[in-house]
Amino acid sequence: MNDGLAPPPAVGLRSPSGPSPSPFPPRNSERRNVRGGCGVSGADVPGGRTWVRPLPPGAAMAAMAAMAAMAAAGTGRARAWLRPAGPGRTPTPRRLRHKKKWATTDFRFPSTKLALQNFDVNYSVQFGDLWPSIRVGLLSEQKYGALVNPFASGARVALQMERLDAEDFVGEAQRAAQRETGDPQVSPVGADRPGLPNLLCYTFRRGDVSRFPPARMSQLGLLEYYLMDAASLLPVLALSPQPGDAVLDLCAAPGGKTLALLQTGCCRRLTANDVSTSRTERLRRVLRSYVPADVRDDSRVHVTSADGRHWGELEADAYDRVLVDVPCTADRHSLSEEDDNIFTRARKKERQLLPMLQLQLLAAGLLSTRPGGEAVYSTCSLSHLQNEYVVTGAIQVLADQYDIGVQVEDLSHFRQLFRDTFSFFPRCRVGELVVPHLTANFGPTYFCKLRRLP
């Protein structure tokens, strides 16, 4: 069939009447992709062998021109493979061409770096000369405390901790206070209240960066201790539940503070809530791993998954003690983990609305507290916008909208009692703030105690 185009010259092949072609296939260097326009396929020749041989420079240009003409005329298969080549430009297969999309191809700035930039801008103003040392602590390895499980061979584990040269920082604080005051009954949680002897949390001394070994399973099928930021125990000590109290942990997951509240043995009824069902399931796993079934039965421990902002409407004036450990920027996590980082670009709006969410949760927690009862607000953020400002804002909201008075309790004695274990920021307007430091790298943890007036 003649399509009006002169057939290309049979380069590299002899006519059928001539000598037979070589019985050997061409070398690899002689093979070319005919779709790229760099060679012409040989016809069937005697012997049944077909291969591709290179074109001389002049013939290659002619072949490419012919294929470009076919593409322009809409014939052949060249359209799918070539675009017209300008002067000095080699034709590029379409499969290698793409449109640049900034959302998928541009460099992505890590969320951890965004968090550090944010902290450098804001915390350098808030903390002044203290920020460099706090910054180094945040970027260094965190220290942990081992909360001994009294339901699983607590005495034996305590002896094991002492062999590791760790010390119970709660008991040590009480003994130090007794030495200073000469009062054998002094309590680390307040002069008018008994201590919490069931809480044993071991830490290594200042400057000691040793790690605790993984917790082992006891003969009762319970883990022997729970590793946590030891500063996270301070809100529980500040709450100081008394025997027979009804206690609410409004934002309970992942469960460290809930576990500590149960270990005090003071909770007549404990409600542990978290809005996230997946986090609530994690809380249940923690309780199953550390607490016997008869202690965590439904009559004593009630685990729920509800929006804590509405708790004041669900159970008003119902609890003696309420712990409100709100979601926050989680400063240390935001600097070390890309996963679930609140500084991702997609969560910018959520981050901006955090103080409002925190205020709503604290207000709901105070509404759930009976008159004369107490609540503790806590975060793991350094930001005063999420700490002091939220506390003062919630007090104002309850006074203006509900005609409820709330009083801030003094916790300055915590700084004195636990100065050997933690580093405290000395200039909080309300509440107390544990800041990271290389020699005592716990926190950040902010906590403030509030009493609802009768």
Contacts in CASP RR format, 6 or more apart in sequence:
PFRMAT RR
TARGET T0000
AUTHOR 0000-0000-0000
METHOD contacts of the structure
MODEL  1
MNDGLAPPPAVGLRSPSGPSPSPFPPRNSERRNVRGGCGVSGADVPGGRT
WVRPLPPGAAMAAMAAMAAMAAAGTGRARAWLRPAGPGRTPTPRRLRHKK
KWATTDFRFPSTKLALQNFDVNYSVQFGDLWPSIRVGLLSEQKYGALVNP
FASGARVALQMERLDAEDFVGEAQRAAQRETGDPQVSPVGADRPGLPNLL
CYTFRRGDVSRFPPARMSQLGLLEYYLMDAASLLPVLALSPQPGDAVLDL
CAAPGGKTLALLQTGCCRRLTANDVSTSRTERLRRVLRSYVPADVRDDSR
VHVTSADGRHWGELEADAYDRVLVDVPCTADRHSLSEEDDNIFTRARKKE
RQLLPMLQLQLLAAGLLSTRPGGEAVYSTCSLSHLQNEYVVTGAIQVLAD
QYDIGVQVEDLSHFRQLFRDTFSFFPRCRVGELVVPHLTANFGPTYFCKL
RRLP
3 75 0 8 1.000
5 66 0 8 1.000
8 40 0 8 1.000
8 59 0 8 1.000
8 62 0 8 1.000
8 63 0 8 1.000
8 66 0 8 1.000
9 59 0 8 1.000
10 42 0 8 1.000
10 43 0 8 1.000
11 40 0 8 1.000
11 53 0 8 1.000
11 55 0 8 1.000
11 56 0 8 1.000
11 59 0 8 1.000
12 53 0 8 1.000
13 21 0 8 1.000
13 42 0 8 1.000
13 43 0 8 1.000
13 45 0 8 1.000
13 53 0 8 1.000
14 20 0 8 1.000
14 21 0 8 1.000
16 45 0 8 1.000
16 46 0 8 1.000
20 45 0 8 1.000
20 46 0 8 1.000
20 47 0 8 1.000
21 45 0 8 1.000
21 46 0 8 1.000
21 49 0 8 1.000
23 47 0 8 1.000
23 49 0 8 1.000
25 49 0 8 1.000
25 51 0 8 1.000
26 51 0 8 1.000
26 52 0 8 1.000
26 53 0 8 1.000
30 52 0 8 1.000
30 53 0 8 1.000
30 54 0 8 1.000
31 51 0 8 1.000
31 52 0 8 1.000
32 38 0 8 1.000
32 39 0 8 1.000
32 52 0 8 1.000
32 54 0 8 1.000
32 55 0 8 1.000
33 39 0 8 1.000
34 40 0 8 1.000
34 41 0 8 1.000
34 52 0 8 1.000
35 77 0 8 1.000
35 81 0 8 1.000
35 93 0 8 1.000
36 81 0 8 1.000
36 82 0 8 1.000
36 91 0 8 1.000
36 93 0 8 1.000
37 60 0 8 1.000
37 63 0 8 1.000
37 64 0 8 1.000
37 67 0 8 1.000
37 82 0 8 1.000
37 91 0 8 1.000
38 54 0 8 1.000
38 55 0 8 1.000
38 60 0 8 1.000
38 63 0 8 1.000
39 52 0 8 1.000
39 53 0 8 1.000
39 54 0 8 1.000
39 55 0 8 1.000
39 60 0 8 1.000
39 63 0 8 1.000
40 52 0 8 1.000
40 53 0 8 1.000
40 55 0 8 1.000
40 59 0 8 1.000
40 63 0 8 1.000
41 50 0 8 1.000
41 52 0 8 1.000
42 50 0 8 1.000
42 51 0 8 1.000
42 52 0 8 1.000
42 53 0 8 1.000
43 50 0 8 1.000
44 50 0 8 1.000
55 63 0 8 1.000
64 85 0 8 1.000
64 91 0 8 1.000
67 78 0 8 1.000
67 82 0 8 1.000
68 78 0 8 1.000
68 82 0 8 1.000
68 84 0 8 1.000
68 85 0 8 1.000
70 76 0 8 1.000
70 78 0 8 1.000
70 79 0 8 1.000
71 78 0 8 1.000
71 79 0 8 1.000
71 82 0 8 1.000
71 84 0 8 1.000
72 84 0 8 1.000
80 94 0 8 1.000
81 93 0 8 1.000
81 94 0 8 1.000
82 91 0 8 1.000
82 93 0 8 1.000
83 91 0 8 1.000
83 92 0 8 1.000
83 94 0 8 1.000
83 97 0 8 1.000
85 91 0 8 1.000
110 338 0 8 1.000
111 334 0 8 1.000
111 338 0 8 1.000
111 341 0 8 1.000
111 343 0 8 1.000
111 344 0 8 1.000
111 345 0 8 1.000
112 334 0 8 1.000
112 335 0 8 1.000
112 336 0 8 1.000
112 337 0 8 1.000
112 338 0 8 1.000
112 341 0 8 1.000
112 343 0 8 1.000
114 343 0 8 1.000
114 345 0 8 1.000
115 329 0 8 1.000
115 331 0 8 1.000
115 334 0 8 1.000
115 335 0 8 1.000
115 341 0 8 1.000
115 343 0 8 1.000
116 335 0 8 1.000
118 343 0 8 1.000
119 135 0 8 1.000
119 138 0 8 1.000
119 331 0 8 1.000
119 335 0 8 1.000
119 382 0 8 1.000
120 131 0 8 1.000
120 135 0 8 1.000
122 383 0 8 1.000
123 131 0 8 1.000
123 134 0 8 1.000
123 135 0 8 1.000
123 382 0 8 1.000
123 383 0 8 1.000
124 131 0 8 1.000
126 382 0 8 1.000
126 383 0 8 1.000
126 384 0 8 1.000
127 134 0 8 1.000
127 382 0 8 1.000
127 425 0 8 1.000
127 435 0 8 1.000
130 425 0 8 1.000
130 435 0 8 1.000
133 437 0 8 1.000
133 438 0 8 1.000
134 382 0 8 1.000
134 435 0 8 1.000
134 436 0 8 1.000
134 437 0 8 1.000
136 438 0 8 1.000
137 436 0 8 1.000
137 437 0 8 1.000
137 438 0 8 1.000
137 441 0 8 1.000
138 331 0 8 1.000
138 332 0 8 1.000
138 335 0 8 1.000
138 436 0 8 1.000
138 444 0 8 1.000
139 335 0 8 1.000
140 436 0 8 1.000
140 438 0 8 1.000
140 441 0 8 1.000
141 209 0 8 1.000
141 441 0 8 1.000
142 229 0 8 1.000
142 332 0 8 1.000
142 436 0 8 1.000
142 441 0 8 1.000
142 442 0 8 1.000
142 443 0 8 1.000
143 203 0 8 1.000
143 204 0 8 1.000
143 209 0 8 1.000
143 229 0 8 1.000
143 230 0 8 1.000
143 440 0 8 1.000
143 441 0 8 1.000
143 442 0 8 1.000
144 203 0 8 1.000
144 211 0 8 1.000
144 212 0 8 1.000
144 227 0 8 1.000
144 228 0 8 1.000
144 229 0 8 1.000
144 230 0 8 1.000
145 201 0 8 1.000
145 202 0 8 1.000
145 203 0 8 1.000
145 212 0 8 1.000
145 227 0 8 1.000
145 228 0 8 1.000
145 229 0 8 1.000
145 230 0 8 1.000
146 161 0 8 1.000
146 166 0 8 1.000
146 201 0 8 1.000
146 202 0 8 1.000
146 203 0 8 1.000
146 212 0 8 1.000
146 215 0 8 1.000
146 225 0 8 1.000
146 226 0 8 1.000
146 227 0 8 1.000
147 199 0 8 1.000
147 200 0 8 1.000
147 201 0 8 1.000
147 225 0 8 1.000
147 226 0 8 1.000
147 227 0 8 1.000
147 228 0 8 1.000
147 233 0 8 1.000
147 256 0 8 1.000
147 259 0 8 1.000
147 260 0 8 1.000
147 263 0 8 1.000
148 154 0 8 1.000
148 157 0 8 1.000
148 158 0 8 1.000
148 161 0 8 1.000
148 200 0 8 1.000
148 201 0 8 1.000
148 202 0 8 1.000
148 224 0 8 1.000
148 225 0 8 1.000
149 157 0 8 1.000
149 218 0 8 1.000
149 222 0 8 1.000
149 223 0 8 1.000
149 224 0 8 1.000
149 225 0 8 1.000
149 226 0 8 1.000
149 263 0 8 1.000
149 290 0 8 1.000
150 198 0 8 1.000
150 200 0 8 1.000
150 263 0 8 1.000
151 220 0 8 1.000
151 222 0 8 1.000
151 263 0 8 1.000
151 290 0 8 1.000
151 291 0 8 1.000
151 292 0 8 1.000
151 295 0 8 1.000
152 218 0 8 1.000
152 220 0 8 1.000
152 221 0 8 1.000
152 222 0 8 1.000
152 223 0 8 1.000
152 224 0 8 1.000
152 290 0 8 1.000
153 218 0 8 1.000
153 219 0 8 1.000
153 220 0 8 1.000
153 224 0 8 1.000
154 200 0 8 1.000
154 224 0 8 1.000
157 224 0 8 1.000
157 225 0 8 1.000
158 168 0 8 1.000
158 200 0 8 1.000
158 202 0 8 1.000
161 168 0 8 1.000
161 202 0 8 1.000
164 202 0 8 1.000
164 204 0 8 1.000
164 210 0 8 1.000
164 212 0 8 1.000
165 204 0 8 1.000
165 205 0 8 1.000
165 208 0 8 1.000
165 210 0 8 1.000
166 202 0 8 1.000
166 203 0 8 1.000
166 204 0 8 1.000
166 210 0 8 1.000
166 212 0 8 1.000
167 202 0 8 1.000
167 203 0 8 1.000
167 205 0 8 1.000
168 200 0 8 1.000
168 201 0 8 1.000
168 202 0 8 1.000
169 201 0 8 1.000
169 202 0 8 1.000
169 203 0 8 1.000
169 230 0 8 1.000
169 418 0 8 1.000
169 420 0 8 1.000
169 421 0 8 1.000
170 188 0 8 1.000
170 196 0 8 1.000
170 199 0 8 1.000
170 200 0 8 1.000
170 201 0 8 1.000
170 233 0 8 1.000
170 237 0 8 1.000
171 188 0 8 1.000
171 200 0 8 1.000
172 420 0 8 1.000
172 421 0 8 1.000
173 188 0 8 1.000
173 417 0 8 1.000
173 418 0 8 1.000
173 420 0 8 1.000
173 421 0 8 1.000
174 186 0 8 1.000
174 187 0 8 1.000
174 188 0 8 1.000
174 195 0 8 1.000
174 417 0 8 1.000
176 417 0 8 1.000
176 420 0 8 1.000
177 183 0 8 1.000
177 186 0 8 1.000
177 188 0 8 1.000
177 417 0 8 1.000
178 184 0 8 1.000
178 186 0 8 1.000
187 193 0 8 1.000
187 194 0 8 1.000
187 195 0 8 1.000
188 195 0 8 1.000
188 237 0 8 1.000
188 417 0 8 1.000
188 418 0 8 1.000
189 195 0 8 1.000
189 196 0 8 1.000
189 237 0 8 1.000
189 238 0 8 1.000
189 240 0 8 1.000
190 240 0 8 1.000
190 413 0 8 1.000
193 240 0 8 1.000
193 242 0 8 1.000
194 242 0 8 1.000
195 240 0 8 1.000
196 237 0 8 1.000
196 240 0 8 1.000
196 264 0 8 1.000
196 266 0 8 1.000
198 263 0 8 1.000
198 264 0 8 1.000
198 265 0 8 1.000
199 233 0 8 1.000
199 236 0 8 1.000
199 237 0 8 1.000
199 260 0 8 1.000
199 263 0 8 1.000
199 264 0 8 1.000
201 230 0 8 1.000
201 233 0 8 1.000
202 212 0 8 1.000
202 225 0 8 1.000
203 230 0 8 1.000
203 421 0 8 1.000
203 442 0 8 1.000
204 210 0 8 1.000
206 420 0 8 1.000
206 421 0 8 1.000
206 439 0 8 1.000
206 440 0 8 1.000
207 438 0 8 1.000
207 439 0 8 1.000
207 440 0 8 1.000
209 441 0 8 1.000
212 225 0 8 1.000
212 227 0 8 1.000
215 223 0 8 1.000
215 224 0 8 1.000
215 225 0 8 1.000
215 226 0 8 1.000
215 227 0 8 1.000
216 223 0 8 1.000
216 224 0 8 1.000
217 223 0 8 1.000
217 224 0 8 1.000
218 224 0 8 1.000
220 292 0 8 1.000
222 289 0 8 1.000
222 290 0 8 1.000
222 291 0 8 1.000
222 292 0 8 1.000
223 289 0 8 1.000
223 290 0 8 1.000
226 256 0 8 1.000
226 259 0 8 1.000
226 286 0 8 1.000
226 290 0 8 1.000
228 256 0 8 1.000
229 380 0 8 1.000
229 442 0 8 1.000
229 443 0 8 1.000
229 445 0 8 1.000
230 421 0 8 1.000
230 422 0 8 1.000
230 442 0 8 1.000
231 422 0 8 1.000
231 434 0 8 1.000
231 442 0 8 1.000
231 443 0 8 1.000
231 444 0 8 1.000
231 445 0 8 1.000
232 256 0 8 1.000
232 257 0 8 1.000
232 380 0 8 1.000
232 443 0 8 1.000
232 445 0 8 1.000
233 257 0 8 1.000
233 260 0 8 1.000
234 414 0 8 1.000
234 418 0 8 1.000
234 422 0 8 1.000
234 432 0 8 1.000
234 434 0 8 1.000
234 445 0 8 1.000
234 447 0 8 1.000
235 257 0 8 1.000
235 323 0 8 1.000
235 325 0 8 1.000
235 376 0 8 1.000
235 378 0 8 1.000
235 445 0 8 1.000
235 447 0 8 1.000
236 257 0 8 1.000
236 260 0 8 1.000
236 261 0 8 1.000
236 264 0 8 1.000
236 323 0 8 1.000
237 414 0 8 1.000
238 376 0 8 1.000
238 411 0 8 1.000
238 414 0 8 1.000
238 447 0 8 1.000
238 449 0 8 1.000
239 247 0 8 1.000
239 261 0 8 1.000
239 321 0 8 1.000
239 323 0 8 1.000
239 374 0 8 1.000
239 375 0 8 1.000
239 376 0 8 1.000
239 449 0 8 1.000
240 321 0 8 1.000
241 247 0 8 1.000
241 261 0 8 1.000
241 264 0 8 1.000
241 266 0 8 1.000
241 267 0 8 1.000
241 320 0 8 1.000
241 321 0 8 1.000
242 266 0 8 1.000
242 320 0 8 1.000
243 265 0 8 1.000
243 266 0 8 1.000
243 268 0 8 1.000
244 266 0 8 1.000
244 267 0 8 1.000
244 268 0 8 1.000
244 320 0 8 1.000
245 266 0 8 1.000
245 267 0 8 1.000
245 268 0 8 1.000
245 319 0 8 1.000
245 320 0 8 1.000
245 321 0 8 1.000
246 267 0 8 1.000
246 268 0 8 1.000
246 269 0 8 1.000
246 271 0 8 1.000
246 318 0 8 1.000
246 319 0 8 1.000
246 320 0 8 1.000
246 321 0 8 1.000
247 261 0 8 1.000
247 266 0 8 1.000
247 267 0 8 1.000
247 269 0 8 1.000
247 270 0 8 1.000
247 271 0 8 1.000
247 319 0 8 1.000
247 320 0 8 1.000
247 321 0 8 1.000
247 322 0 8 1.000
247 323 0 8 1.000
248 270 0 8 1.000
248 271 0 8 1.000
248 273 0 8 1.000
248 311 0 8 1.000
248 315 0 8 1.000
248 318 0 8 1.000
248 319 0 8 1.000
248 321 0 8 1.000
248 322 0 8 1.000
248 323 0 8 1.000
248 365 0 8 1.000
248 368 0 8 1.000
249 257 0 8 1.000
249 258 0 8 1.000
249 261 0 8 1.000
249 270 0 8 1.000
249 271 0 8 1.000
249 272 0 8 1.000
249 273 0 8 1.000
249 323 0 8 1.000
249 325 0 8 1.000
250 273 0 8 1.000
250 308 0 8 1.000
250 311 0 8 1.000
250 322 0 8 1.000
250 323 0 8 1.000
250 324 0 8 1.000
250 325 0 8 1.000
250 361 0 8 1.000
250 364 0 8 1.000
250 365 0 8 1.000
250 368 0 8 1.000
251 273 0 8 1.000
251 274 0 8 1.000
251 275 0 8 1.000
251 308 0 8 1.000
251 324 0 8 1.000
251 325 0 8 1.000
251 326 0 8 1.000
251 327 0 8 1.000
251 361 0 8 1.000
252 258 0 8 1.000
252 272 0 8 1.000
252 273 0 8 1.000
252 274 0 8 1.000
252 280 0 8 1.000
252 283 0 8 1.000
252 303 0 8 1.000
252 325 0 8 1.000
253 274 0 8 1.000
253 276 0 8 1.000
253 279 0 8 1.000
253 280 0 8 1.000
253 282 0 8 1.000
253 283 0 8 1.000
254 279 0 8 1.000
254 282 0 8 1.000
254 283 0 8 1.000
254 286 0 8 1.000
255 272 0 8 1.000
255 282 0 8 1.000
255 283 0 8 1.000
255 286 0 8 1.000
255 287 0 8 1.000
256 286 0 8 1.000
257 323 0 8 1.000
257 325 0 8 1.000
258 270 0 8 1.000
258 272 0 8 1.000
258 283 0 8 1.000
258 286 0 8 1.000
258 287 0 8 1.000
259 286 0 8 1.000
259 287 0 8 1.000
259 290 0 8 1.000
259 291 0 8 1.000
261 267 0 8 1.000
261 270 0 8 1.000
261 323 0 8 1.000
262 270 0 8 1.000
262 287 0 8 1.000
262 291 0 8 1.000
262 295 0 8 1.000
262 296 0 8 1.000
262 301 0 8 1.000
267 300 0 8 1.000
268 300 0 8 1.000
269 300 0 8 1.000
269 302 0 8 1.000
270 300 0 8 1.000
270 301 0 8 1.000
270 302 0 8 1.000
271 302 0 8 1.000
271 304 0 8 1.000
271 319 0 8 1.000
272 283 0 8 1.000
272 301 0 8 1.000
272 302 0 8 1.000
272 303 0 8 1.000
272 304 0 8 1.000
273 280 0 8 1.000
273 303 0 8 1.000
273 304 0 8 1.000
273 305 0 8 1.000
273 306 0 8 1.000
273 308 0 8 1.000
273 311 0 8 1.000
274 280 0 8 1.000
274 283 0 8 1.000
274 305 0 8 1.000
275 305 0 8 1.000
275 306 0 8 1.000
275 307 0 8 1.000
275 308 0 8 1.000
276 305 0 8 1.000
277 305 0 8 1.000
280 303 0 8 1.000
280 304 0 8 1.000
280 305 0 8 1.000
283 303 0 8 1.000
284 303 0 8 1.000
287 296 0 8 1.000
287 301 0 8 1.000
287 303 0 8 1.000
288 296 0 8 1.000
291 301 0 8 1.000
295 301 0 8 1.000
306 314 0 8 1.000
308 361 0 8 1.000
308 364 0 8 1.000
308 365 0 8 1.000
309 357 0 8 1.000
309 360 0 8 1.000
309 361 0 8 1.000
309 364 0 8 1.000
310 364 0 8 1.000
311 364 0 8 1.000
311 365 0 8 1.000
311 367 0 8 1.000
311 368 0 8 1.000
312 364 0 8 1.000
312 365 0 8 1.000
312 367 0 8 1.000
312 368 0 8 1.000
313 367 0 8 1.000
314 368 0 8 1.000
315 368 0 8 1.000
316 367 0 8 1.000
316 368 0 8 1.000
317 367 0 8 1.000
317 368 0 8 1.000
317 369 0 8 1.000
317 370 0 8 1.000
317 371 0 8 1.000
318 368 0 8 1.000
318 370 0 8 1.000
319 368 0 8 1.000
319 369 0 8 1.000
319 370 0 8 1.000
319 373 0 8 1.000
320 369 0 8 1.000
320 370 0 8 1.000
320 373 0 8 1.000
320 374 0 8 1.000
321 369 0 8 1.000
321 373 0 8 1.000
321 374 0 8 1.000
321 375 0 8 1.000
321 376 0 8 1.000
322 365 0 8 1.000
322 366 0 8 1.000
322 368 0 8 1.000
322 369 0 8 1.000
322 374 0 8 1.000
322 375 0 8 1.000
322 376 0 8 1.000
323 375 0 8 1.000
323 376 0 8 1.000
323 378 0 8 1.000
324 361 0 8 1.000
324 362 0 8 1.000
324 365 0 8 1.000
324 375 0 8 1.000
324 376 0 8 1.000
324 377 0 8 1.000
324 378 0 8 1.000
325 378 0 8 1.000
325 379 0 8 1.000
326 357 0 8 1.000
326 358 0 8 1.000
326 361 0 8 1.000
326 362 0 8 1.000
326 377 0 8 1.000
326 378 0 8 1.000
326 379 0 8 1.000
326 386 0 8 1.000
326 390 0 8 1.000
327 354 0 8 1.000
327 357 0 8 1.000
327 358 0 8 1.000
328 354 0 8 1.000
328 358 0 8 1.000
328 379 0 8 1.000
328 380 0 8 1.000
328 381 0 8 1.000
328 383 0 8 1.000
328 386 0 8 1.000
329 342 0 8 1.000
329 343 0 8 1.000
329 351 0 8 1.000
329 354 0 8 1.000
329 381 0 8 1.000
329 383 0 8 1.000
329 386 0 8 1.000
330 342 0 8 1.000
330 380 0 8 1.000
330 381 0 8 1.000
331 380 0 8 1.000
331 381 0 8 1.000
331 382 0 8 1.000
331 383 0 8 1.000
331 444 0 8 1.000
332 380 0 8 1.000
332 436 0 8 1.000
332 443 0 8 1.000
332 444 0 8 1.000
333 340 0 8 1.000
333 341 0 8 1.000
333 380 0 8 1.000
334 341 0 8 1.000
334 342 0 8 1.000
334 343 0 8 1.000
341 347 0 8 1.000
342 350 0 8 1.000
342 351 0 8 1.000
342 354 0 8 1.000
343 351 0 8 1.000
354 386 0 8 1.000
355 385 0 8 1.000
355 386 0 8 1.000
355 389 0 8 1.000
355 390 0 8 1.000
358 379 0 8 1.000
358 386 0 8 1.000
358 390 0 8 1.000
359 390 0 8 1.000
359 393 0 8 1.000
359 394 0 8 1.000
359 397 0 8 1.000
362 375 0 8 1.000
362 377 0 8 1.000
362 390 0 8 1.000
362 391 0 8 1.000
362 394 0 8 1.000
363 394 0 8 1.000
363 397 0 8 1.000
363 398 0 8 1.000
365 375 0 8 1.000
366 375 0 8 1.000
366 394 0 8 1.000
366 398 0 8 1.000
366 404 0 8 1.000
366 406 0 8 1.000
366 450 0 8 1.000
366 452 0 8 1.000
367 398 0 8 1.000
367 402 0 8 1.000
367 404 0 8 1.000
369 375 0 8 1.000
369 452 0 8 1.000
370 452 0 8 1.000
371 452 0 8 1.000
371 453 0 8 1.000
371 454 0 8 1.000
372 451 0 8 1.000
372 452 0 8 1.000
372 453 0 8 1.000
372 454 0 8 1.000
373 451 0 8 1.000
373 452 0 8 1.000
374 409 0 8 1.000
374 449 0 8 1.000
374 450 0 8 1.000
374 451 0 8 1.000
374 452 0 8 1.000
375 449 0 8 1.000
375 450 0 8 1.000
375 452 0 8 1.000
376 447 0 8 1.000
376 448 0 8 1.000
376 449 0 8 1.000
376 450 0 8 1.000
377 390 0 8 1.000
377 391 0 8 1.000
377 394 0 8 1.000
377 447 0 8 1.000
377 448 0 8 1.000
377 450 0 8 1.000
378 445 0 8 1.000
378 446 0 8 1.000
378 447 0 8 1.000
378 448 0 8 1.000
379 386 0 8 1.000
379 387 0 8 1.000
379 445 0 8 1.000
379 446 0 8 1.000
380 443 0 8 1.000
380 444 0 8 1.000
380 445 0 8 1.000
380 446 0 8 1.000
381 387 0 8 1.000
381 444 0 8 1.000
381 446 0 8 1.000
382 433 0 8 1.000
382 435 0 8 1.000
382 444 0 8 1.000
382 446 0 8 1.000
384 429 0 8 1.000
386 446 0 8 1.000
387 428 0 8 1.000
387 431 0 8 1.000
387 433 0 8 1.000
387 446 0 8 1.000
387 448 0 8 1.000
388 428 0 8 1.000
388 429 0 8 1.000
388 430 0 8 1.000
388 431 0 8 1.000
388 448 0 8 1.000
391 408 0 8 1.000
391 430 0 8 1.000
391 431 0 8 1.000
391 448 0 8 1.000
391 450 0 8 1.000
392 429 0 8 1.000
392 430 0 8 1.000
394 406 0 8 1.000
395 405 0 8 1.000
395 406 0 8 1.000
395 408 0 8 1.000
395 450 0 8 1.000
398 404 0 8 1.000
398 405 0 8 1.000
398 406 0 8 1.000
399 405 0 8 1.000
399 406 0 8 1.000
404 452 0 8 1.000
404 453 0 8 1.000
405 452 0 8 1.000
405 453 0 8 1.000
406 450 0 8 1.000
406 451 0 8 1.000
406 452 0 8 1.000
406 453 0 8 1.000
407 450 0 8 1.000
407 451 0 8 1.000
407 453 0 8 1.000
408 430 0 8 1.000
408 431 0 8 1.000
408 448 0 8 1.000
408 449 0 8 1.000
408 450 0 8 1.000
408 451 0 8 1.000
409 449 0 8 1.000
409 450 0 8 1.000
409 451 0 8 1.000
411 431 0 8 1.000
411 432 0 8 1.000
411 447 0 8 1.000
411 448 0 8 1.000
411 449 0 8 1.000
412 432 0 8 1.000
414 424 0 8 1.000
414 432 0 8 1.000
415 424 0 8 1.000
415 426 0 8 1.000
415 432 0 8 1.000
418 424 0 8 1.000
421 440 0 8 1.000
421 442 0 8 1.000
422 434 0 8 1.000
422 440 0 8 1.000
422 442 0 8 1.000
422 443 0 8 1.000
423 434 0 8 1.000
423 435 0 8 1.000
423 436 0 8 1.000
423 437 0 8 1.000
423 439 0 8 1.000
423 440 0 8 1.000
423 442 0 8 1.000
424 432 0 8 1.000
424 433 0 8 1.000
424 434 0 8 1.000
424 435 0 8 1.000
425 432 0 8 1.000
425 433 0 8 1.000
425 434 0 8 1.000
425 435 0 8 1.000
428 446 0 8 1.000
430 448 0 8 1.000
431 446 0 8 1.000
431 447 0 8 1.000
431 448 0 8 1.000
431 449 0 8 1.000
432 446 0 8 1.000
432 447 0 8 1.000
432 448 0 8 1.000
433 444 0 8 1.000
433 445 0 8 1.000
433 446 0 8 1.000
434 442 0 8 1.000
434 443 0 8 1.000
434 444 0 8 1.000
434 445 0 8 1.000
434 446 0 8 1.000
435 443 0 8 1.000
435 444 0 8 1.000
436 442 0 8 1.000
436 443 0 8 1.000
436 444 0 8 1.000
END
